[in-house]
Every structure is written in structure tokens, then in C-alpha cells.
Amino acid sequence: MLTMGASLFILIWSLHIDAVHLFHWQNIMILLVYGLGLGMATTPLANMILHQVPPTLAGTGSGCSPP
């Protein structure tokens, strides 16, 4: 989550300097680092939350309704 926060501040700073070129390679690299931090934060969090759901209610716990 620190990676996500730091990359957002760097992206805001980068866009403050040059807001016209959003898809510049530097901004794309910053967003890549943000995505890496997002993946490292949300995957364990979702696993930890769904671990508390009983197996019979796994579809409901993940947001899907059972057939």
C-alpha cells in the first residue's frame, strides 16, 4: 500500500509538471508500479476475507449468487 501511495504522489507531481502528455513513458511506468502495488495489496486481502466464509457460501461470499 505504501507503493501505491508513493506512486500516486509521484504521478500527481508528474502531471502537475506536464498534464498534456498523460501517456508519456514516465507516467506509464508510474502507473505500472501503482498496479504492482495494487496487486500485492488486494490479492492477500481478498484471500483473507474469503477465508472467513464457509465453503458452502463461497459463491455468495465472493459476490456471486449461487445457481
PDB file with SEQRES, HELIX, SHEET and CRYST1 records, atoms N, CA, C and O in Angstrom:
SEQRES   1 A   67  MET LEU THR MET GLY ALA SER LEU PHE ILE LEU ILE TRP          
SEQRES   2 A   67  SER LEU HIS ILE ASP ALA VAL HIS LEU PHE HIS TRP GLN          
SEQRES   3 A   67  ASN ILE MET ILE LEU LEU VAL TYR GLY LEU GLY LEU GLY          
SEQRES   4 A   67  MET ALA THR THR PRO LEU ALA ASN MET ILE LEU HIS GLN          
SEQRES   5 A   67  VAL PRO PRO THR LEU ALA GLY THR GLY SER GLY CYS SER          
SEQRES   6 A   67  PRO PRO                                                      
HELIX    1 AA1 LEU A    2  ILE A   17  1                                  16    
HELIX    2 AA2 TRP A   25  HIS A   51  1                                  27    
HELIX    3 AA3 PRO A   55  LEU A   57  5                                   3    
HELIX    4 AA4 ALA A   58  GLY A   61  1                                   4    
CRYST1    1.000    1.000    1.000  90.00  90.00  90.00 P 1           1          
ATOM      1  N   MET A   1       0.828  -1.186   0.000  1.00  0.00           N  
ATOM      2  CA  MET A   1       0.000   0.000   0.000  1.00  0.00           C  
ATOM      3  C   MET A   1       0.877   1.255   0.000  1.00  0.00           C  
ATOM      4  O   MET A   1       0.479   2.298  -0.519  1.00  0.00           O  
ATOM      5  N   LEU A   2       2.051   1.147   0.576  1.00  0.00           N  
ATOM      6  CA  LEU A   2       2.976   2.282   0.513  1.00  0.00           C  
ATOM      7  C   LEU A   2       3.440   2.519  -0.920  1.00  0.00           C  
ATOM      8  O   LEU A   2       3.649   3.661  -1.330  1.00  0.00           O  
ATOM      9  N   THR A   3       3.599   1.439  -1.676  1.00  0.00           N  
ATOM     10  CA  THR A   3       3.976   1.569  -3.083  1.00  0.00           C  
ATOM     11  C   THR A   3       2.894   2.306  -3.855  1.00  0.00           C  
ATOM     12  O   THR A   3       3.190   3.165  -4.686  1.00  0.00           O  
ATOM     13  N   MET A   4       1.646   1.970  -3.579  1.00  0.00           N  
ATOM     14  CA  MET A   4       0.531   2.648  -4.246  1.00  0.00           C  
ATOM     15  C   MET A   4       0.492   4.132  -3.885  1.00  0.00           C  
ATOM     16  O   MET A   4       0.341   4.990  -4.755  1.00  0.00           O  
ATOM     17  N   GLY A   5       0.629   4.418  -2.604  1.00  0.00           N  
ATOM     18  CA  GLY A   5       0.581   5.814  -2.165  1.00  0.00           C  
ATOM     19  C   GLY A   5       1.718   6.642  -2.733  1.00  0.00           C  
ATOM     20  O   GLY A   5       1.515   7.768  -3.186  1.00  0.00           O  
ATOM     21  N   ALA A   6       2.918   6.075  -2.704  1.00  0.00           N  
ATOM     22  CA  ALA A   6       4.069   6.806  -3.228  1.00  0.00           C  
ATOM     23  C   ALA A   6       3.937   7.036  -4.730  1.00  0.00           C  
ATOM     24  O   ALA A   6       4.254   8.117  -5.226  1.00  0.00           O  
ATOM     25  N   SER A   7       3.469   6.022  -5.453  1.00  0.00           N  
ATOM     26  CA  SER A   7       3.346   6.195  -6.901  1.00  0.00           C  
ATOM     27  C   SER A   7       2.251   7.196  -7.248  1.00  0.00           C  
ATOM     28  O   SER A   7       2.363   7.903  -8.249  1.00  0.00           O  
ATOM     29  N   LEU A   8       1.194   7.272  -6.442  1.00  0.00           N  
ATOM     30  CA  LEU A   8       0.170   8.287  -6.706  1.00  0.00           C  
ATOM     31  C   LEU A   8       0.701   9.706  -6.508  1.00  0.00           C  
ATOM     32  O   LEU A   8       0.402  10.604  -7.295  1.00  0.00           O  
ATOM     33  N   PHE A   9       1.488   9.900  -5.453  1.00  0.00           N  
ATOM     34  CA  PHE A   9       2.076  11.225  -5.246  1.00  0.00           C  
ATOM     35  C   PHE A   9       3.042  11.583  -6.369  1.00  0.00           C  
ATOM     36  O   PHE A   9       3.080  12.732  -6.809  1.00  0.00           O  
ATOM     37  N   ILE A  10       3.821  10.610  -6.837  1.00  0.00           N  
ATOM     38  CA  ILE A  10       4.747  10.860  -7.944  1.00  0.00           C  
ATOM     39  C   ILE A  10       3.972  11.152  -9.225  1.00  0.00           C  
ATOM     40  O   ILE A  10       4.369  12.020 -10.002  1.00  0.00           O  
ATOM     41  N   LEU A  11       2.867  10.434  -9.452  1.00  0.00           N  
ATOM     42  CA  LEU A  11       2.051  10.689 -10.644  1.00  0.00           C  
ATOM     43  C   LEU A  11       1.426  12.078 -10.593  1.00  0.00           C  
ATOM     44  O   LEU A  11       1.402  12.786 -11.600  1.00  0.00           O  
ATOM     45  N   ILE A  12       0.926  12.468  -9.436  1.00  0.00           N  
ATOM     46  CA  ILE A  12       0.357  13.816  -9.294  1.00  0.00           C  
ATOM     47  C   ILE A  12       1.420  14.872  -9.567  1.00  0.00           C  
ATOM     48  O   ILE A  12       1.151  15.865 -10.243  1.00  0.00           O  
ATOM     49  N   TRP A  13       2.619  14.665  -9.049  1.00  0.00           N  
ATOM     50  CA  TRP A  13       3.721  15.603  -9.279  1.00  0.00           C  
ATOM     51  C   TRP A  13       4.083  15.648 -10.761  1.00  0.00           C  
ATOM     52  O   TRP A  13       4.317  16.722 -11.317  1.00  0.00           O  
ATOM     53  N   SER A  14       4.130  14.477 -11.398  1.00  0.00           N  
ATOM     54  CA  SER A  14       4.472  14.408 -12.814  1.00  0.00           C  
ATOM     55  C   SER A  14       3.408  15.087 -13.674  1.00  0.00           C  
ATOM     56  O   SER A  14       3.742  15.780 -14.635  1.00  0.00           O  
ATOM     57  N   LEU A  15       2.140  14.897 -13.342  1.00  0.00           N  
ATOM     58  CA  LEU A  15       1.075  15.541 -14.109  1.00  0.00           C  
ATOM     59  C   LEU A  15       0.987  17.039 -13.823  1.00  0.00           C  
ATOM     60  O   LEU A  15       0.524  17.811 -14.663  1.00  0.00           O  
ATOM     61  N   HIS A  16       1.432  17.444 -12.637  1.00  0.00           N  
ATOM     62  CA  HIS A  16       1.461  18.874 -12.335  1.00  0.00           C  
ATOM     63  C   HIS A  16       2.483  19.580 -13.224  1.00  0.00           C  
ATOM     64  O   HIS A  16       2.275  20.721 -13.638  1.00  0.00           O  
ATOM     65  N   ILE A  17       3.573  18.900 -13.509  1.00  0.00           N  
ATOM     66  CA  ILE A  17       4.613  19.485 -14.363  1.00  0.00           C  
ATOM     67  C   ILE A  17       4.159  19.508 -15.821  1.00  0.00           C  
ATOM     68  O   ILE A  17       4.304  20.527 -16.497  1.00  0.00           O  
ATOM     69  N   ASP A  18       3.605  18.384 -16.315  1.00  0.00           N  
ATOM     70  CA  ASP A  18       3.203  18.290 -17.719  1.00  0.00           C  
ATOM     71  C   ASP A  18       1.914  17.495 -17.809  1.00  0.00           C  
ATOM     72  O   ASP A  18       1.946  16.270 -17.921  1.00  0.00           O  
ATOM     73  N   ALA A  19       0.784  18.177 -17.761  1.00  0.00           N  
ATOM     74  CA  ALA A  19      -0.516  17.498 -17.769  1.00  0.00           C  
ATOM     75  C   ALA A  19      -0.998  17.156 -19.170  1.00  0.00           C  
ATOM     76  O   ALA A  19      -1.975  16.423 -19.322  1.00  0.00           O  
ATOM     77  N   VAL A  20      -0.339  17.665 -20.181  1.00  0.00           N  
ATOM     78  CA  VAL A  20      -0.786  17.427 -21.550  1.00  0.00           C  
ATOM     79  C   VAL A  20      -0.436  16.018 -22.010  1.00  0.00           C  
ATOM     80  O   VAL A  20      -1.239  15.366 -22.678  1.00  0.00           O  
ATOM     81  N   HIS A  21       0.739  15.550 -21.662  1.00  0.00           N  
ATOM     82  CA  HIS A  21       1.225  14.248 -22.130  1.00  0.00           C  
ATOM     83  C   HIS A  21       0.981  13.175 -21.063  1.00  0.00           C  
ATOM     84  O   HIS A  21       1.903  12.749 -20.367  1.00  0.00           O  
ATOM     85  N   LEU A  22      -0.276  12.751 -20.953  1.00  0.00           N  
ATOM     86  CA  LEU A  22      -0.638  11.754 -19.949  1.00  0.00           C  
ATOM     87  C   LEU A  22       0.019  10.420 -20.230  1.00  0.00           C  
ATOM     88  O   LEU A  22       0.465   9.750 -19.299  1.00  0.00           O  
ATOM     89  N   PHE A  23       0.093  10.012 -21.499  1.00  0.00           N  
ATOM     90  CA  PHE A  23       0.632   8.704 -21.850  1.00  0.00           C  
ATOM     91  C   PHE A  23       2.122   8.756 -22.167  1.00  0.00           C  
ATOM     92  O   PHE A  23       2.608   8.009 -23.017  1.00  0.00           O  
ATOM     93  N   HIS A  24       2.835   9.626 -21.493  1.00  0.00           N  
ATOM     94  CA  HIS A  24       4.283   9.666 -21.613  1.00  0.00           C  
ATOM     95  C   HIS A  24       4.862   8.432 -20.935  1.00  0.00           C  
ATOM     96  O   HIS A  24       4.255   7.898 -20.007  1.00  0.00           O  
ATOM     97  N   TRP A  25       6.020   7.975 -21.381  1.00  0.00           N  
ATOM     98  CA  TRP A  25       6.566   6.715 -20.854  1.00  0.00           C  
ATOM     99  C   TRP A  25       6.813   6.780 -19.355  1.00  0.00           C  
ATOM    100  O   TRP A  25       6.706   5.757 -18.679  1.00  0.00           O  
ATOM    101  N   GLN A  26       7.135   7.938 -18.819  1.00  0.00           N  
ATOM    102  CA  GLN A  26       7.354   8.058 -17.374  1.00  0.00           C  
ATOM    103  C   GLN A  26       6.053   7.823 -16.603  1.00  0.00           C  
ATOM    104  O   GLN A  26       6.050   7.140 -15.579  1.00  0.00           O  
ATOM    105  N   ASN A  27       4.954   8.388 -17.096  1.00  0.00           N  
ATOM    106  CA  ASN A  27       3.668   8.198 -16.421  1.00  0.00           C  
ATOM    107  C   ASN A  27       3.193   6.754 -16.534  1.00  0.00           C  
ATOM    108  O   ASN A  27       2.585   6.223 -15.605  1.00  0.00           O  
ATOM    109  N   ILE A  28       3.467   6.124 -17.658  1.00  0.00           N  
ATOM    110  CA  ILE A  28       3.098   4.721 -17.822  1.00  0.00           C  
ATOM    111  C   ILE A  28       3.880   3.851 -16.846  1.00  0.00           C  
ATOM    112  O   ILE A  28       3.327   2.904 -16.287  1.00  0.00           O  
ATOM    113  N   MET A  29       5.147   4.155 -16.633  1.00  0.00           N  
ATOM    114  CA  MET A  29       5.957   3.394 -15.666  1.00  0.00           C  
ATOM    115  C   MET A  29       5.452   3.613 -14.239  1.00  0.00           C  
ATOM    116  O   MET A  29       5.439   2.684 -13.432  1.00  0.00           O  
ATOM    117  N   ILE A  30       5.040   4.834 -13.934  1.00  0.00           N  
ATOM    118  CA  ILE A  30       4.491   5.118 -12.605  1.00  0.00           C  
ATOM    119  C   ILE A  30       3.200   4.327 -12.397  1.00  0.00           C  
ATOM    120  O   ILE A  30       2.987   3.761 -11.325  1.00  0.00           O  
ATOM    121  N   LEU A  31       2.339   4.284 -13.417  1.00  0.00           N  
ATOM    122  CA  LEU A  31       1.099   3.524 -13.309  1.00  0.00           C  
ATOM    123  C   LEU A  31       1.362   2.026 -13.232  1.00  0.00           C  
ATOM    124  O   LEU A  31       0.597   1.296 -12.602  1.00  0.00           O  
ATOM    125  N   LEU A  32       2.430   1.563 -13.863  1.00  0.00           N  
ATOM    126  CA  LEU A  32       2.815   0.157 -13.761  1.00  0.00           C  
ATOM    127  C   LEU A  32       3.213  -0.194 -12.331  1.00  0.00           C  
ATOM    128  O   LEU A  32       2.839  -1.250 -11.823  1.00  0.00           O  
ATOM    129  N   VAL A  33       3.966   0.683 -11.686  1.00  0.00           N  
ATOM    130  CA  VAL A  33       4.349   0.469 -10.287  1.00  0.00           C  
ATOM    131  C   VAL A  33       3.118   0.527  -9.390  1.00  0.00           C  
ATOM    132  O   VAL A  33       3.014  -0.239  -8.432  1.00  0.00           O  
ATOM    133  N   TYR A  34       2.184   1.430  -9.693  1.00  0.00           N  
ATOM    134  CA  TYR A  34       0.938   1.503  -8.930  1.00  0.00           C  
ATOM    135  C   TYR A  34       0.162   0.200  -9.057  1.00  0.00           C  
ATOM    136  O   TYR A  34      -0.344  -0.318  -8.061  1.00  0.00           O  
ATOM    137  N   GLY A  35       0.063  -0.333 -10.262  1.00  0.00           N  
ATOM    138  CA  GLY A  35      -0.635  -1.592 -10.478  1.00  0.00           C  
ATOM    139  C   GLY A  35       0.028  -2.752  -9.766  1.00  0.00           C  
ATOM    140  O   GLY A  35      -0.654  -3.644  -9.260  1.00  0.00           O  
ATOM    141  N   LEU A  36       1.333  -2.749  -9.722  1.00  0.00           N  
ATOM    142  CA  LEU A  36       2.059  -3.784  -8.978  1.00  0.00           C  
ATOM    143  C   LEU A  36       1.731  -3.700  -7.492  1.00  0.00           C  
ATOM    144  O   LEU A  36       1.493  -4.725  -6.852  1.00  0.00           O  
ATOM    145  N   GLY A  37       1.717  -2.507  -6.945  1.00  0.00           N  
ATOM    146  CA  GLY A  37       1.349  -2.332  -5.536  1.00  0.00           C  
ATOM    147  C   GLY A  37      -0.094  -2.706  -5.274  1.00  0.00           C  
ATOM    148  O   GLY A  37      -0.409  -3.262  -4.222  1.00  0.00           O  
ATOM    149  N   LEU A  38      -0.981  -2.407  -6.222  1.00  0.00           N  
ATOM    150  CA  LEU A  38      -2.387  -2.763  -6.083  1.00  0.00           C  
ATOM    151  C   LEU A  38      -2.566  -4.275  -6.060  1.00  0.00           C  
ATOM    152  O   LEU A  38      -3.341  -4.802  -5.262  1.00  0.00           O  
ATOM    153  N   GLY A  39      -1.854  -4.964  -6.926  1.00  0.00           N  
ATOM    154  CA  GLY A  39      -1.927  -6.418  -6.951  1.00  0.00           C  
ATOM    155  C   GLY A  39      -1.369  -7.052  -5.693  1.00  0.00           C  
ATOM    156  O   GLY A  39      -1.896  -8.053  -5.209  1.00  0.00           O  
ATOM    157  N   MET A  40      -0.298  -6.468  -5.159  1.00  0.00           N  
ATOM    158  CA  MET A  40       0.300  -7.021  -3.933  1.00  0.00           C  
ATOM    159  C   MET A  40      -0.570  -6.741  -2.714  1.00  0.00           C  
ATOM    160  O   MET A  40      -0.461  -7.448  -1.712  1.00  0.00           O  
ATOM    161  N   ALA A  41      -1.428  -5.731  -2.775  1.00  0.00           N  
ATOM    162  CA  ALA A  41      -2.267  -5.396  -1.622  1.00  0.00           C  
ATOM    163  C   ALA A  41      -3.617  -6.092  -1.664  1.00  0.00           C  
ATOM    164  O   ALA A  41      -4.081  -6.590  -0.638  1.00  0.00           O  
ATOM    165  N   THR A  42      -4.259  -6.138  -2.826  1.00  0.00           N  
ATOM    166  CA  THR A  42      -5.625  -6.642  -2.873  1.00  0.00           C  
ATOM    167  C   THR A  42      -5.726  -8.158  -2.900  1.00  0.00           C  
ATOM    168  O   THR A  42      -6.698  -8.714  -2.389  1.00  0.00           O  
ATOM    169  N   THR A  43      -4.752  -8.837  -3.479  1.00  0.00           N  
ATOM    170  CA  THR A  43      -4.829 -10.296  -3.546  1.00  0.00           C  
ATOM    171  C   THR A  43      -4.802 -10.936  -2.161  1.00  0.00           C  
ATOM    172  O   THR A  43      -5.678 -11.751  -1.870  1.00  0.00           O  
ATOM    173  N   PRO A  44      -3.845 -10.612  -1.293  1.00  0.00           N  
ATOM    174  CA  PRO A  44      -3.883 -11.198   0.052  1.00  0.00           C  
ATOM    175  C   PRO A  44      -5.099 -10.749   0.861  1.00  0.00           C  
ATOM    176  O   PRO A  44      -5.624 -11.512   1.672  1.00  0.00           O  
ATOM    177  N   LEU A  45      -5.545  -9.513   0.640  1.00  0.00           N  
ATOM    178  CA  LEU A  45      -6.707  -9.019   1.368  1.00  0.00           C  
ATOM    179  C   LEU A  45      -7.966  -9.790   0.982  1.00  0.00           C  
ATOM    180  O   LEU A  45      -8.752 -10.166   1.851  1.00  0.00           O  
ATOM    181  N   ALA A  46      -8.160 -10.026  -0.305  1.00  0.00           N  
ATOM    182  CA  ALA A  46      -9.329 -10.787  -0.748  1.00  0.00           C  
ATOM    183  C   ALA A  46      -9.264 -12.229  -0.248  1.00  0.00           C  
ATOM    184  O   ALA A  46     -10.282 -12.792   0.153  1.00  0.00           O  
ATOM    185  N   ASN A  47      -8.076 -12.825  -0.268  1.00  0.00           N  
ATOM    186  CA  ASN A  47      -7.936 -14.188   0.247  1.00  0.00           C  
ATOM    187  C   ASN A  47      -8.232 -14.254   1.743  1.00  0.00           C  
ATOM    188  O   ASN A  47      -8.848 -15.211   2.213  1.00  0.00           O  
ATOM    189  N   MET A  48      -7.800 -13.250   2.485  1.00  0.00           N  
ATOM    190  CA  MET A  48      -8.028 -13.238   3.919  1.00  0.00           C  
ATOM    191  C   MET A  48      -9.523 -13.067   4.228  1.00  0.00           C  
ATOM    192  O   MET A  48     -10.039 -13.684   5.160  1.00  0.00           O  
ATOM    193  N   ILE A  49     -10.206 -12.242   3.456  1.00  0.00           N  
ATOM    194  CA  ILE A  49     -11.634 -12.032   3.679  1.00  0.00           C  
ATOM    195  C   ILE A  49     -12.418 -13.281   3.305  1.00  0.00           C  
ATOM    196  O   ILE A  49     -13.290 -13.710   4.062  1.00  0.00           O  
ATOM    197  N   LEU A  50     -12.126 -13.869   2.159  1.00  0.00           N  
ATOM    198  CA  LEU A  50     -12.867 -15.046   1.720  1.00  0.00           C  
ATOM    199  C   LEU A  50     -12.533 -16.290   2.532  1.00  0.00           C  
ATOM    200  O   LEU A  50     -13.289 -17.260   2.497  1.00  0.00           O  
ATOM    201  N   HIS A  51     -11.431 -16.288   3.257  1.00  0.00           N  
ATOM    202  CA  HIS A  51     -11.083 -17.415   4.113  1.00  0.00           C  
ATOM    203  C   HIS A  51     -12.071 -17.551   5.270  1.00  0.00           C  
ATOM    204  O   HIS A  51     -12.254 -18.646   5.802  1.00  0.00           O  
ATOM    205  N   GLN A  52     -12.705 -16.456   5.660  1.00  0.00           N  
ATOM    206  CA  GLN A  52     -13.657 -16.460   6.766  1.00  0.00           C  
ATOM    207  C   GLN A  52     -15.037 -16.983   6.356  1.00  0.00           C  
ATOM    208  O   GLN A  52     -15.867 -17.285   7.213  1.00  0.00           O  
ATOM    209  N   VAL A  53     -15.280 -17.090   5.041  1.00  0.00           N  
ATOM    210  CA  VAL A  53     -16.587 -17.531   4.545  1.00  0.00           C  
ATOM    211  C   VAL A  53     -16.623 -19.060   4.513  1.00  0.00           C  
ATOM    212  O   VAL A  53     -15.673 -19.679   4.033  1.00  0.00           O  
ATOM    213  N   PRO A  54     -17.688 -19.683   5.007  1.00  0.00           N  
ATOM    214  CA  PRO A  54     -17.783 -21.141   4.938  1.00  0.00           C  
ATOM    215  C   PRO A  54     -17.820 -21.624   3.486  1.00  0.00           C  
ATOM    216  O   PRO A  54     -18.329 -20.918   2.617  1.00  0.00           O  
ATOM    217  N   PRO A  55     -17.283 -22.826   3.213  1.00  0.00           N  
ATOM    218  CA  PRO A  55     -17.241 -23.322   1.824  1.00  0.00           C  
ATOM    219  C   PRO A  55     -18.613 -23.420   1.162  1.00  0.00           C  
ATOM    220  O   PRO A  55     -18.715 -23.277  -0.056  1.00  0.00           O  
ATOM    221  N   THR A  56     -19.664 -23.660   1.936  1.00  0.00           N  
ATOM    222  CA  THR A  56     -20.999 -23.758   1.340  1.00  0.00           C  
ATOM    223  C   THR A  56     -21.514 -22.416   0.843  1.00  0.00           C  
ATOM    224  O   THR A  56     -22.406 -22.374  -0.005  1.00  0.00           O  
ATOM    225  N   LEU A  57     -20.969 -21.324   1.355  1.00  0.00           N  
ATOM    226  CA  LEU A  57     -21.387 -19.973   0.946  1.00  0.00           C  
ATOM    227  C   LEU A  57     -20.298 -19.259   0.152  1.00  0.00           C  
ATOM    228  O   LEU A  57     -20.285 -18.029   0.091  1.00  0.00           O  
ATOM    229  N   ALA A  58     -19.390 -20.010  -0.453  1.00  0.00           N  
ATOM    230  CA  ALA A  58     -18.254 -19.400  -1.142  1.00  0.00           C  
ATOM    231  C   ALA A  58     -18.697 -18.514  -2.306  1.00  0.00           C  
ATOM    232  O   ALA A  58     -18.122 -17.445  -2.512  1.00  0.00           O  
ATOM    233  N   GLY A  59     -19.711 -18.936  -3.073  1.00  0.00           N  
ATOM    234  CA  GLY A  59     -20.188 -18.117  -4.170  1.00  0.00           C  
ATOM    235  C   GLY A  59     -20.790 -16.811  -3.691  1.00  0.00           C  
ATOM    236  O   GLY A  59     -20.580 -15.770  -4.312  1.00  0.00           O  
ATOM    237  N   THR A  60     -21.523 -16.848  -2.612  1.00  0.00           N  
ATOM    238  CA  THR A  60     -22.124 -15.641  -2.063  1.00  0.00           C  
ATOM    239  C   THR A  60     -21.063 -14.719  -1.470  1.00  0.00           C  
ATOM    240  O   THR A  60     -21.147 -13.497  -1.592  1.00  0.00           O  
ATOM    241  N   GLY A  61     -20.067 -15.320  -0.828  1.00  0.00           N  
ATOM    242  CA  GLY A  61     -19.007 -14.507  -0.222  1.00  0.00           C  
ATOM    243  C   GLY A  61     -18.143 -13.802  -1.246  1.00  0.00           C  
ATOM    244  O   GLY A  61     -17.589 -12.743  -0.955  1.00  0.00           O  
ATOM    245  N   SER A  62     -18.014 -14.367  -2.445  1.00  0.00           N  
ATOM    246  CA  SER A  62     -17.206 -13.735  -3.468  1.00  0.00           C  
ATOM    247  C   SER A  62     -17.997 -12.735  -4.291  1.00  0.00           C  
ATOM    248  O   SER A  62     -17.435 -12.062  -5.155  1.00  0.00           O  
ATOM    249  N   GLY A  63     -19.295 -12.629  -4.035  1.00  0.00           N  
ATOM    250  CA  GLY A  63     -20.108 -11.658  -4.747  1.00  0.00           C  
ATOM    251  C   GLY A  63     -20.968 -12.288  -5.816  1.00  0.00           C  
ATOM    252  O   GLY A  63     -21.735 -11.588  -6.477  1.00  0.00           O  
ATOM    253  N   CYS A  64     -20.863 -13.592  -6.005  1.00  0.00           N  
ATOM    254  CA  CYS A  64     -21.680 -14.299  -6.998  1.00  0.00           C  
ATOM    255  C   CYS A  64     -22.844 -14.973  -6.310  1.00  0.00           C  
ATOM    256  O   CYS A  64     -22.697 -15.498  -5.207  1.00  0.00           O  
ATOM    257  N   SER A  65     -23.975 -14.965  -6.936  1.00  0.00           N  
ATOM    258  CA  SER A  65     -25.110 -15.663  -6.353  1.00  0.00           C  
ATOM    259  C   SER A  65     -25.102 -17.116  -6.806  1.00  0.00           C  
ATOM    260  O   SER A  65     -24.774 -17.395  -7.959  1.00  0.00           O  
ATOM    261  N   PRO A  66     -25.451 -18.036  -5.935  1.00  0.00           N  
ATOM    262  CA  PRO A  66     -25.442 -19.451  -6.317  1.00  0.00           C  
ATOM    263  C   PRO A  66     -26.539 -19.735  -7.343  1.00  0.00           C  
ATOM    264  O   PRO A  66     -27.536 -19.015  -7.393  1.00  0.00           O  
ATOM    265  N   PRO A  67     -26.365 -20.784  -8.169  1.00  0.00           N  
ATOM    266  CA  PRO A  67     -27.379 -21.080  -9.199  1.00  0.00           C  
ATOM    267  C   PRO A  67     -28.682 -21.561  -8.617  1.00  0.00           C  
ATOM    268  O   PRO A  67     -29.621 -21.847  -9.360  1.00  0.00           O  
TER     269      PRO A  67                                                      
END                                                                             
